[in-house]
């Protein structure tokens, strides 16, 4: 169970992020228009352009998960795995009860050739999903990736 003091600090941090002056520079219609451009660039595989739009959006809305997800995906598709991991980790901080962010981190770690770290992350996801209902799909995916890793290690040996 999280420490109440830590939870209070985190809640203040979120409130401070949402109160940043930059947030008022673009209204919701502006950010949604930019998001539509970013989304279209991503759909068409133009991640080098999409990440620029998503980066801009996260400056103005640093806690908006769909903007962060677009930025993380763009980095991942550009093979900038360290940057993608950073964004996914931030998303996991914002939404601690969502194991998909940790699964994305594991995928990036695998792309970096860090199988041991990926396996540790997958084990954490598997345990979290077993202990918390509603995350069966993520748990199954984590187990499947772990099994695939184990079978590849067996093929090499």
Secondary structure, 3 states (H helix, E strand, C coil): CCCHHHHHHHHHHHHHHHCCHHHHHCCHHHHHHHHHHHHHHHHCCCHHHHHHHHHHHHHHCCCCHHHHHHHHHHHHHCCCHHHHHHHHHHHHHHCCCCCHHHHHHHHHHHHCCCHHHHHHHHHHHHHHHHHCCCCHHHHHHHHHHHHHHHHHHHHHC
